Amino acid sequence: MSTRASNARHVRQRKLNTKQQLRIIREDEIDDQGEGEGHGQVTQVETGVEKAEETEFHLQKIIQGASAAALGNKVNQSYIPTPDATRAQGVEYDKL
């Protein structure tokens, strides 16, 4: 059985096909295309986490930072806080 949530959306990137025709848009045509193909649409990106976890504040900050860094913007480093694992010193795990 799959570990993914049943309602999770999976997007698989397909390889480029050399036989498929692609539209070429020249610089002077960019303003003329208006609300056409791909203009003003938000692309859905597979993040690799469950939908419920995508709303977590720290994760959102990291995803947005990664997107901004990919575009060449300078971003402060973010992290997800985790409990300090070094506090558990002297624990005898065999007796637990």
Secondary structure as the mmCIF struct_conf table of DSSP 4:
data_model
#
loop_
_struct_conf.conf_type_id
_struct_conf.id
_struct_conf.beg_label_comp_id
_struct_conf.beg_label_asym_id
_struct_conf.beg_label_seq_id
_struct_conf.end_label_comp_id
_struct_conf.end_label_asym_id
_struct_conf.end_label_seq_id
BEND BEND1 THR A 3 ARG A 4
TURN_TY1_P TURN_TY1_P1 SER A 6 ASN A 7
HELX_LH_PP_P HELX_LH_PP_P1 GLN A 13 LEU A 16
TURN_TY1_P TURN_TY1_P2 THR A 18 LYS A 19
BEND BEND2 GLN A 20 GLN A 20
HELX_RH_3T_P HELX_RH_3T_P1 GLU A 27 GLU A 29
TURN_TY1_P TURN_TY1_P3 ILE A 30 ILE A 30
HELX_RH_3T_P HELX_RH_3T_P2 ASP A 31 GLN A 33
TURN_TY1_P TURN_TY1_P4 GLY A 34 GLU A 35
TURN_TY1_P TURN_TY1_P5 GLU A 37 GLY A 40
HELX_LH_PP_P HELX_LH_PP_P2 GLN A 41 GLN A 44
BEND BEND3 GLY A 48 VAL A 49
TURN_TY1_P TURN_TY1_P6 LYS A 51 ALA A 52
HELX_RH_3T_P HELX_RH_3T_P3 GLU A 53 THR A 55
HELX_RH_AL_P HELX_RH_AL_P1 PHE A 57 ALA A 70
TURN_TY1_P TURN_TY1_P7 LEU A 71 GLY A 72
HELX_RH_3T_P HELX_RH_3T_P4 ALA A 85 ARG A 87
BEND BEND4 GLY A 90 GLY A 90
HELX_RH_3T_P HELX_RH_3T_P5 TYR A 93 LYS A 95
#
